[in-house]
Amino acid sequence: MDFGTHWQVYVTMPVIAALIGYVTKRVAIEMMFRPLEFVGIKPFLGWQGVLPANAERMAATWPSR
């Protein structure tokens, strides 16, 4: 029986998968909002958060009430 000899591997698999999933989702959310200003060498080597980069366009298309 393979499970009996390698049970530690089978028990840790879901834990490691959950940790990797959490970290990648956390990084994606951080990249959406941060940094507020462009960081890097313009125009191609750097990053600005997706929402701050498109704030004017998104605000202009938001329905006014």
PyMOL Python script that loads the backbone (N, CA, C, O; Angstrom):
from pymol import cmd

cmd.read_pdbstr("""\
ATOM      1  N   MET A   1       0.848  -1.180   0.000  1.00  0.00           N
ATOM      2  CA  MET A   1       0.000   0.000   0.000  1.00  0.00           C
ATOM      3  C   MET A   1       0.893   1.242   0.000  1.00  0.00           C
ATOM      4  O   MET A   1       1.695   1.439   0.913  1.00  0.00           O
ATOM      5  N   ASP A   2       0.749   2.059  -1.010  1.00  0.00           N
ATOM      6  CA  ASP A   2       1.578   3.246  -1.158  1.00  0.00           C
ATOM      7  C   ASP A   2       1.226   4.323  -0.134  1.00  0.00           C
ATOM      8  O   ASP A   2       2.109   5.025   0.358  1.00  0.00           O
ATOM      9  N   PHE A   3      -0.055   4.454   0.185  1.00  0.00           N
ATOM     10  CA  PHE A   3      -0.479   5.489   1.127  1.00  0.00           C
ATOM     11  C   PHE A   3       0.132   5.260   2.503  1.00  0.00           C
ATOM     12  O   PHE A   3       0.519   6.216   3.175  1.00  0.00           O
ATOM     13  N   GLY A   4       0.219   4.038   2.917  1.00  0.00           N
ATOM     14  CA  GLY A   4       0.767   3.724   4.232  1.00  0.00           C
ATOM     15  C   GLY A   4       2.224   4.105   4.388  1.00  0.00           C
ATOM     16  O   GLY A   4       2.655   4.489   5.475  1.00  0.00           O
ATOM     17  N   THR A   5       2.985   4.003   3.315  1.00  0.00           N
ATOM     18  CA  THR A   5       4.410   4.324   3.413  1.00  0.00           C
ATOM     19  C   THR A   5       4.707   5.793   3.138  1.00  0.00           C
ATOM     20  O   THR A   5       5.696   6.324   3.643  1.00  0.00           O
ATOM     21  N   HIS A   6       3.872   6.455   2.350  1.00  0.00           N
ATOM     22  CA  HIS A   6       4.125   7.854   1.991  1.00  0.00           C
ATOM     23  C   HIS A   6       2.972   8.770   2.398  1.00  0.00           C
ATOM     24  O   HIS A   6       2.639   9.695   1.657  1.00  0.00           O
ATOM     25  N   TRP A   7       2.373   8.542   3.527  1.00  0.00           N
ATOM     26  CA  TRP A   7       1.209   9.317   3.925  1.00  0.00           C
ATOM     27  C   TRP A   7       1.518  10.798   4.126  1.00  0.00           C
ATOM     28  O   TRP A   7       0.647  11.646   3.934  1.00  0.00           O
ATOM     29  N   GLN A   8       2.766  11.113   4.516  1.00  0.00           N
ATOM     30  CA  GLN A   8       3.122  12.518   4.732  1.00  0.00           C
ATOM     31  C   GLN A   8       2.990  13.327   3.444  1.00  0.00           C
ATOM     32  O   GLN A   8       2.567  14.482   3.474  1.00  0.00           O
ATOM     33  N   VAL A   9       3.348  12.724   2.322  1.00  0.00           N
ATOM     34  CA  VAL A   9       3.264  13.406   1.033  1.00  0.00           C
ATOM     35  C   VAL A   9       1.809  13.704   0.692  1.00  0.00           C
ATOM     36  O   VAL A   9       1.483  14.808   0.257  1.00  0.00           O
ATOM     37  N   TYR A  10       0.946  12.731   0.887  1.00  0.00           N
ATOM     38  CA  TYR A  10      -0.469  12.897   0.552  1.00  0.00           C
ATOM     39  C   TYR A  10      -1.161  13.899   1.470  1.00  0.00           C
ATOM     40  O   TYR A  10      -2.093  14.584   1.049  1.00  0.00           O
ATOM     41  N   VAL A  11      -0.716  13.990   2.709  1.00  0.00           N
ATOM     42  CA  VAL A  11      -1.324  14.928   3.650  1.00  0.00           C
ATOM     43  C   VAL A  11      -0.862  16.359   3.361  1.00  0.00           C
ATOM     44  O   VAL A  11      -1.645  17.299   3.495  1.00  0.00           O
ATOM     45  N   THR A  12       0.393  16.529   2.969  1.00  0.00           N
ATOM     46  CA  THR A  12       0.908  17.877   2.742  1.00  0.00           C
ATOM     47  C   THR A  12       0.528  18.445   1.375  1.00  0.00           C
ATOM     48  O   THR A  12       0.606  19.660   1.192  1.00  0.00           O
ATOM     49  N   MET A  13       0.123  17.628   0.415  1.00  0.00           N
ATOM     50  CA  MET A  13      -0.232  18.123  -0.921  1.00  0.00           C
ATOM     51  C   MET A  13      -1.316  19.202  -0.888  1.00  0.00           C
ATOM     52  O   MET A  13      -1.107  20.262  -1.478  1.00  0.00           O
ATOM     53  N   PRO A  14      -2.456  18.994  -0.235  1.00  0.00           N
ATOM     54  CA  PRO A  14      -3.479  20.042  -0.220  1.00  0.00           C
ATOM     55  C   PRO A  14      -3.023  21.302   0.512  1.00  0.00           C
ATOM     56  O   PRO A  14      -3.429  22.408   0.157  1.00  0.00           O
ATOM     57  N   VAL A  15      -2.189  21.139   1.523  1.00  0.00           N
ATOM     58  CA  VAL A  15      -1.700  22.298   2.267  1.00  0.00           C
ATOM     59  C   VAL A  15      -0.802  23.155   1.379  1.00  0.00           C
ATOM     60  O   VAL A  15      -0.954  24.375   1.331  1.00  0.00           O
ATOM     61  N   ILE A  16       0.122  22.523   0.685  1.00  0.00           N
ATOM     62  CA  ILE A  16       1.027  23.252  -0.217  1.00  0.00           C
ATOM     63  C   ILE A  16       0.237  23.890  -1.365  1.00  0.00           C
ATOM     64  O   ILE A  16       0.508  25.033  -1.733  1.00  0.00           O
ATOM     65  N   ALA A  17      -0.726  23.173  -1.931  1.00  0.00           N
ATOM     66  CA  ALA A  17      -1.545  23.723  -3.021  1.00  0.00           C
ATOM     67  C   ALA A  17      -2.344  24.926  -2.546  1.00  0.00           C
ATOM     68  O   ALA A  17      -2.462  25.913  -3.273  1.00  0.00           O
ATOM     69  N   ALA A  18      -2.892  24.861  -1.348  1.00  0.00           N
ATOM     70  CA  ALA A  18      -3.649  25.989  -0.804  1.00  0.00           C
ATOM     71  C   ALA A  18      -2.740  27.183  -0.561  1.00  0.00           C
ATOM     72  O   ALA A  18      -3.138  28.318  -0.822  1.00  0.00           O
ATOM     73  N   LEU A  19      -1.552  26.957  -0.077  1.00  0.00           N
ATOM     74  CA  LEU A  19      -0.600  28.038   0.167  1.00  0.00           C
ATOM     75  C   LEU A  19      -0.193  28.713  -1.142  1.00  0.00           C
ATOM     76  O   LEU A  19      -0.136  29.941  -1.210  1.00  0.00           O
ATOM     77  N   ILE A  20       0.088  27.937  -2.167  1.00  0.00           N
ATOM     78  CA  ILE A  20       0.444  28.499  -3.467  1.00  0.00           C
ATOM     79  C   ILE A  20      -0.725  29.286  -4.047  1.00  0.00           C
ATOM     80  O   ILE A  20      -0.524  30.374  -4.587  1.00  0.00           O
ATOM     81  N   GLY A  21      -1.927  28.764  -3.948  1.00  0.00           N
ATOM     82  CA  GLY A  21      -3.109  29.468  -4.439  1.00  0.00           C
ATOM     83  C   GLY A  21      -3.331  30.779  -3.711  1.00  0.00           C
ATOM     84  O   GLY A  21      -3.658  31.786  -4.339  1.00  0.00           O
ATOM     85  N   TYR A  22      -3.159  30.784  -2.404  1.00  0.00           N
ATOM     86  CA  TYR A  22      -3.334  32.009  -1.624  1.00  0.00           C
ATOM     87  C   TYR A  22      -2.311  33.060  -2.027  1.00  0.00           C
ATOM     88  O   TYR A  22      -2.658  34.223  -2.234  1.00  0.00           O
ATOM     89  N   VAL A  23      -1.057  32.654  -2.139  1.00  0.00           N
ATOM     90  CA  VAL A  23       0.003  33.617  -2.467  1.00  0.00           C
ATOM     91  C   VAL A  23      -0.210  34.214  -3.851  1.00  0.00           C
ATOM     92  O   VAL A  23      -0.062  35.424  -4.021  1.00  0.00           O
ATOM     93  N   THR A  24      -0.554  33.401  -4.842  1.00  0.00           N
ATOM     94  CA  THR A  24      -0.736  33.935  -6.190  1.00  0.00           C
ATOM     95  C   THR A  24      -1.940  34.876  -6.264  1.00  0.00           C
ATOM     96  O   THR A  24      -1.881  35.889  -6.960  1.00  0.00           O
ATOM     97  N   LYS A  25      -3.007  34.567  -5.573  1.00  0.00           N
ATOM     98  CA  LYS A  25      -4.171  35.467  -5.550  1.00  0.00           C
ATOM     99  C   LYS A  25      -3.848  36.758  -4.816  1.00  0.00           C
ATOM    100  O   LYS A  25      -4.284  37.833  -5.228  1.00  0.00           O
ATOM    101  N   ARG A  26      -3.107  36.662  -3.759  1.00  0.00           N
ATOM    102  CA  ARG A  26      -2.710  37.852  -3.002  1.00  0.00           C
ATOM    103  C   ARG A  26      -1.838  38.781  -3.856  1.00  0.00           C
ATOM    104  O   ARG A  26      -2.026  39.998  -3.845  1.00  0.00           O
ATOM    105  N   VAL A  27      -0.897  38.209  -4.587  1.00  0.00           N
ATOM    106  CA  VAL A  27      -0.032  39.007  -5.461  1.00  0.00           C
ATOM    107  C   VAL A  27      -0.850  39.666  -6.561  1.00  0.00           C
ATOM    108  O   VAL A  27      -0.615  40.828  -6.891  1.00  0.00           O
ATOM    109  N   ALA A  28      -1.807  38.942  -7.132  1.00  0.00           N
ATOM    110  CA  ALA A  28      -2.644  39.514  -8.191  1.00  0.00           C
ATOM    111  C   ALA A  28      -3.454  40.696  -7.677  1.00  0.00           C
ATOM    112  O   ALA A  28      -3.581  41.704  -8.372  1.00  0.00           O
ATOM    113  N   ILE A  29      -3.995  40.592  -6.490  1.00  0.00           N
ATOM    114  CA  ILE A  29      -4.777  41.691  -5.920  1.00  0.00           C
ATOM    115  C   ILE A  29      -3.882  42.885  -5.623  1.00  0.00           C
ATOM    116  O   ILE A  29      -4.262  44.026  -5.886  1.00  0.00           O
ATOM    117  N   GLU A  30      -2.699  42.633  -5.078  1.00  0.00           N
ATOM    118  CA  GLU A  30      -1.769  43.735  -4.807  1.00  0.00           C
ATOM    119  C   GLU A  30      -1.369  44.438  -6.101  1.00  0.00           C
ATOM    120  O   GLU A  30      -1.239  45.662  -6.118  1.00  0.00           O
ATOM    121  N   MET A  31      -1.173  43.690  -7.178  1.00  0.00           N
ATOM    122  CA  MET A  31      -0.764  44.285  -8.448  1.00  0.00           C
ATOM    123  C   MET A  31      -1.885  45.108  -9.072  1.00  0.00           C
ATOM    124  O   MET A  31      -1.615  46.009  -9.865  1.00  0.00           O
ATOM    125  N   MET A  32      -3.120  44.820  -8.733  1.00  0.00           N
ATOM    126  CA  MET A  32      -4.230  45.620  -9.252  1.00  0.00           C
ATOM    127  C   MET A  32      -4.245  47.018  -8.644  1.00  0.00           C
ATOM    128  O   MET A  32      -4.594  47.981  -9.328  1.00  0.00           O
ATOM    129  N   PHE A  33      -3.877  47.144  -7.389  1.00  0.00           N
ATOM    130  CA  PHE A  33      -4.024  48.403  -6.678  1.00  0.00           C
ATOM    131  C   PHE A  33      -2.727  49.154  -6.418  1.00  0.00           C
ATOM    132  O   PHE A  33      -2.759  50.362  -6.184  1.00  0.00           O
ATOM    133  N   ARG A  34      -1.596  48.478  -6.453  1.00  0.00           N
ATOM    134  CA  ARG A  34      -0.331  49.113  -6.104  1.00  0.00           C
ATOM    135  C   ARG A  34       0.693  48.886  -7.179  1.00  0.00           C
ATOM    136  O   ARG A  34       0.632  47.861  -7.858  1.00  0.00           O
ATOM    137  N   PRO A  35       1.629  49.785  -7.372  1.00  0.00           N
ATOM    138  CA  PRO A  35       1.762  51.100  -6.777  1.00  0.00           C
ATOM    139  C   PRO A  35       0.848  52.118  -7.450  1.00  0.00           C
ATOM    140  O   PRO A  35       0.366  51.904  -8.562  1.00  0.00           O
ATOM    141  N   LEU A  36       0.623  53.213  -6.762  1.00  0.00           N
ATOM    142  CA  LEU A  36      -0.249  54.255  -7.303  1.00  0.00           C
ATOM    143  C   LEU A  36       0.415  54.997  -8.452  1.00  0.00           C
ATOM    144  O   LEU A  36      -0.248  55.343  -9.429  1.00  0.00           O
ATOM    145  N   GLU A  37       1.700  55.242  -8.350  1.00  0.00           N
ATOM    146  CA  GLU A  37       2.463  55.915  -9.395  1.00  0.00           C
ATOM    147  C   GLU A  37       3.319  54.893 -10.131  1.00  0.00           C
ATOM    148  O   GLU A  37       3.668  53.850  -9.578  1.00  0.00           O
ATOM    149  N   PHE A  38       3.655  55.198 -11.380  1.00  0.00           N
ATOM    150  CA  PHE A  38       4.489  54.299 -12.180  1.00  0.00           C
ATOM    151  C   PHE A  38       5.860  54.166 -11.540  1.00  0.00           C
ATOM    152  O   PHE A  38       6.476  55.161 -11.158  1.00  0.00           O
ATOM    153  N   VAL A  39       6.336  52.927 -11.425  1.00  0.00           N
ATOM    154  CA  VAL A  39       7.654  52.646 -10.869  1.00  0.00           C
ATOM    155  C   VAL A  39       8.439  51.896 -11.929  1.00  0.00           C
ATOM    156  O   VAL A  39       7.995  50.851 -12.404  1.00  0.00           O
ATOM    157  N   GLY A  40       9.590  52.408 -12.302  1.00  0.00           N
ATOM    158  CA  GLY A  40      10.419  51.751 -13.294  1.00  0.00           C
ATOM    159  C   GLY A  40      10.925  52.741 -14.317  1.00  0.00           C
ATOM    160  O   GLY A  40      10.950  53.948 -14.075  1.00  0.00           O
ATOM    161  N   ILE A  41      11.330  52.219 -15.467  1.00  0.00           N
ATOM    162  CA  ILE A  41      11.837  53.032 -16.561  1.00  0.00           C
ATOM    163  C   ILE A  41      10.731  53.137 -17.598  1.00  0.00           C
ATOM    164  O   ILE A  41      10.338  52.135 -18.196  1.00  0.00           O
ATOM    165  N   LYS A  42      10.224  54.354 -17.814  1.00  0.00           N
ATOM    166  CA  LYS A  42       9.115  54.548 -18.757  1.00  0.00           C
ATOM    167  C   LYS A  42       9.578  54.301 -20.167  1.00  0.00           C
ATOM    168  O   LYS A  42      10.751  54.551 -20.445  1.00  0.00           O
ATOM    169  N   PRO A  43       8.785  53.847 -21.053  1.00  0.00           N
ATOM    170  CA  PRO A  43       7.385  53.508 -20.930  1.00  0.00           C
ATOM    171  C   PRO A  43       7.142  52.017 -20.709  1.00  0.00           C
ATOM    172  O   PRO A  43       6.010  51.630 -20.419  1.00  0.00           O
ATOM    173  N   PHE A  44       8.165  51.164 -20.834  1.00  0.00           N
ATOM    174  CA  PHE A  44       7.912  49.725 -20.857  1.00  0.00           C
ATOM    175  C   PHE A  44       8.430  48.950 -19.651  1.00  0.00           C
ATOM    176  O   PHE A  44       7.850  47.918 -19.312  1.00  0.00           O
ATOM    177  N   LEU A  45       9.466  49.387 -19.007  1.00  0.00           N
ATOM    178  CA  LEU A  45      10.064  48.619 -17.917  1.00  0.00           C
ATOM    179  C   LEU A  45       9.605  49.155 -16.575  1.00  0.00           C
ATOM    180  O   LEU A  45      10.283  49.977 -15.959  1.00  0.00           O
ATOM    181  N   GLY A  46       8.473  48.696 -16.133  1.00  0.00           N
ATOM    182  CA  GLY A  46       7.959  49.136 -14.847  1.00  0.00           C
ATOM    183  C   GLY A  46       6.519  48.696 -14.671  1.00  0.00           C
ATOM    184  O   GLY A  46       5.981  47.932 -15.473  1.00  0.00           O
ATOM    185  N   TRP A  47       5.907  49.190 -13.611  1.00  0.00           N
ATOM    186  CA  TRP A  47       4.545  48.778 -13.297  1.00  0.00           C
ATOM    187  C   TRP A  47       3.818  49.872 -12.549  1.00  0.00           C
ATOM    188  O   TRP A  47       4.384  50.554 -11.695  1.00  0.00           O
ATOM    189  N   GLN A  48       2.559  50.023 -12.886  1.00  0.00           N
ATOM    190  CA  GLN A  48       1.624  50.833 -12.117  1.00  0.00           C
ATOM    191  C   GLN A  48       0.382  49.988 -11.960  1.00  0.00           C
ATOM    192  O   GLN A  48       0.001  49.266 -12.882  1.00  0.00           O
ATOM    193  N   GLY A  49      -0.246  50.065 -10.822  1.00  0.00           N
ATOM    194  CA  GLY A  49      -1.439  49.276 -10.593  1.00  0.00           C
ATOM    195  C   GLY A  49      -2.472  49.475 -11.691  1.00  0.00           C
ATOM    196  O   GLY A  49      -2.589  50.570 -12.242  1.00  0.00           O
ATOM    197  N   VAL A  50      -3.214  48.435 -12.012  1.00  0.00           N
ATOM    198  CA  VAL A  50      -4.185  48.486 -13.099  1.00  0.00           C
ATOM    199  C   VAL A  50      -5.261  49.527 -12.820  1.00  0.00           C
ATOM    200  O   VAL A  50      -5.602  50.307 -13.709  1.00  0.00           O
ATOM    201  N   LEU A  51      -5.790  49.555 -11.633  1.00  0.00           N
ATOM    202  CA  LEU A  51      -6.837  50.533 -11.313  1.00  0.00           C
ATOM    203  C   LEU A  51      -6.309  51.963 -11.264  1.00  0.00           C
ATOM    204  O   LEU A  51      -6.947  52.846 -11.837  1.00  0.00           O
ATOM    205  N   PRO A  52      -5.171  52.244 -10.608  1.00  0.00           N
ATOM    206  CA  PRO A  52      -4.665  53.611 -10.659  1.00  0.00           C
ATOM    207  C   PRO A  52      -4.295  54.064 -12.070  1.00  0.00           C
ATOM    208  O   PRO A  52      -4.454  55.240 -12.399  1.00  0.00           O
ATOM    209  N   ALA A  53      -3.809  53.156 -12.900  1.00  0.00           N
ATOM    210  CA  ALA A  53      -3.420  53.521 -14.262  1.00  0.00           C
ATOM    211  C   ALA A  53      -4.632  53.903 -15.108  1.00  0.00           C
ATOM    212  O   ALA A  53      -4.515  54.731 -16.011  1.00  0.00           O
ATOM    213  N   ASN A  54      -5.781  53.320 -14.832  1.00  0.00           N
ATOM    214  CA  ASN A  54      -6.983  53.561 -15.621  1.00  0.00           C
ATOM    215  C   ASN A  54      -8.054  54.331 -14.847  1.00  0.00           C
ATOM    216  O   ASN A  54      -9.230  54.271 -15.206  1.00  0.00           O
ATOM    217  N   ALA A  55      -7.674  55.040 -13.813  1.00  0.00           N
ATOM    218  CA  ALA A  55      -8.643  55.706 -12.944  1.00  0.00           C
ATOM    219  C   ALA A  55      -9.483  56.738 -13.689  1.00  0.00           C
ATOM    220  O   ALA A  55     -10.697  56.804 -13.496  1.00  0.00           O
ATOM    221  N   GLU A  56      -8.846  57.544 -14.539  1.00  0.00           N
ATOM    222  CA  GLU A  56      -9.609  58.572 -15.258  1.00  0.00           C
ATOM    223  C   GLU A  56     -10.631  57.950 -16.197  1.00  0.00           C
ATOM    224  O   GLU A  56     -11.787  58.373 -16.227  1.00  0.00           O
ATOM    225  N   ARG A  57     -10.219  56.961 -16.955  1.00  0.00           N
ATOM    226  CA  ARG A  57     -11.128  56.310 -17.901  1.00  0.00           C
ATOM    227  C   ARG A  57     -12.279  55.626 -17.164  1.00  0.00           C
ATOM    228  O   ARG A  57     -13.429  55.700 -17.597  1.00  0.00           O
ATOM    229  N   MET A  58     -11.968  54.964 -16.055  1.00  0.00           N
ATOM    230  CA  MET A  58     -13.007  54.277 -15.297  1.00  0.00           C
ATOM    231  C   MET A  58     -13.974  55.262 -14.659  1.00  0.00           C
ATOM    232  O   MET A  58     -15.175  54.999 -14.595  1.00  0.00           O
ATOM    233  N   ALA A  59     -13.457  56.404 -14.184  1.00  0.00           N
ATOM    234  CA  ALA A  59     -14.330  57.413 -13.575  1.00  0.00           C
ATOM    235  C   ALA A  59     -15.220  58.077 -14.625  1.00  0.00           C
ATOM    236  O   ALA A  59     -16.359  58.442 -14.333  1.00  0.00           O
ATOM    237  N   ALA A  60     -14.709  58.233 -15.831  1.00  0.00           N
ATOM    238  CA  ALA A  60     -15.488  58.870 -16.885  1.00  0.00           C
ATOM    239  C   ALA A  60     -16.622  57.976 -17.378  1.00  0.00           C
ATOM    240  O   ALA A  60     -17.651  58.481 -17.827  1.00  0.00           O
ATOM    241  N   THR A  61     -16.451  56.677 -17.304  1.00  0.00           N
ATOM    242  CA  THR A  61     -17.496  55.766 -17.780  1.00  0.00           C
ATOM    243  C   THR A  61     -18.454  55.343 -16.683  1.00  0.00           C
ATOM    244  O   THR A  61     -19.440  54.659 -16.956  1.00  0.00           O
ATOM    245  N   TRP A  62     -18.184  55.733 -15.459  1.00  0.00           N
ATOM    246  CA  TRP A  62     -19.060  55.360 -14.343  1.00  0.00           C
ATOM    247  C   TRP A  62     -20.388  56.118 -14.502  1.00  0.00           C
ATOM    248  O   TRP A  62     -20.375  57.325 -14.744  1.00  0.00           O
ATOM    249  N   PRO A  63     -21.520  55.437 -14.370  1.00  0.00           N
ATOM    250  CA  PRO A  63     -22.799  56.135 -14.539  1.00  0.00           C
ATOM    251  C   PRO A  63     -23.032  57.152 -13.420  1.00  0.00           C
ATOM    252  O   PRO A  63     -22.901  56.833 -12.238  1.00  0.00           O
ATOM    253  N   SER A  64     -23.377  58.366 -13.808  1.00  0.00           N
ATOM    254  CA  SER A  64     -23.649  59.399 -12.814  1.00  0.00           C
ATOM    255  C   SER A  64     -25.105  59.285 -12.365  1.00  0.00           C
ATOM    256  O   SER A  64     -25.977  58.891 -13.139  1.00  0.00           O
ATOM    257  N   ARG A  65     -25.348  59.630 -11.129  1.00  0.00           N
ATOM    258  CA  ARG A  65     -26.702  59.519 -10.580  1.00  0.00           C
ATOM    259  C   ARG A  65     -27.215  60.854 -10.145  1.00  0.00           C
ATOM    260  O   ARG A  65     -28.341  60.953  -9.657  1.00  0.00           O
TER     261      ARG A  65
END
""", "prot")
cmd.dss("prot")
cmd.show_as("cartoon", "prot")
cmd.util.cbc("prot")
cmd.orient("prot")
